[in-house]
């Protein structure tokens, strides 16, 4: 029977501890605010130990983006997968996103909203990772809406990419306004807007929540 490698286990725990802090920092201050020295001081670790876990600032940033994606999947994507494909799943996906932002899973609101603004005009691996995450989210939203359309719960003439764009725009606007003003009214407005738009696109006889 192979015994677990204690050093490897400790390294994994330390890595997870660091990433738990980096996603919070980056959501408020951006990925450029991350440094081995700062993390070592805040977490009571050695600077060399933190650096050894990632090897470079860029890899630390990339690992942070990946960790944020893992958390996002747990809090937003997986809850929607428990709902059958259709309008209900579209609504649950949007609700889960708004709950994730409103609940401050990351203290700065949506992690990706902030880092997209930070890296949108740059180039390099971190920019590419952020682009990939954004495309994956948009593709998921479009796929979820398309499933509802092909399942007969949305009108056949529904413009799927347009509807996905509108939903994402409403959610991101709610996140931005809420973080800026430290209030929740924007989430109610986003829910109402999404519910209204979804109702207008739904096939006859399909029930849609009222939102708000």
KANORCOR-V324982 format. One record per helix or strand. SS is the DSSP state (2 for helix, 1 for strand). FROM is the first residue (numbers start at 0). TO is the last residue. Records with the same first field share a line. If there is no record, write none. Layout:
SS = FROM-TO  FROM-TO
//
This chain:
2 = 5-28  30-32  35-42  46-53  56-80  86-101  110-118  124-149  159-180  184-200
1 = 153-153  201-201
//
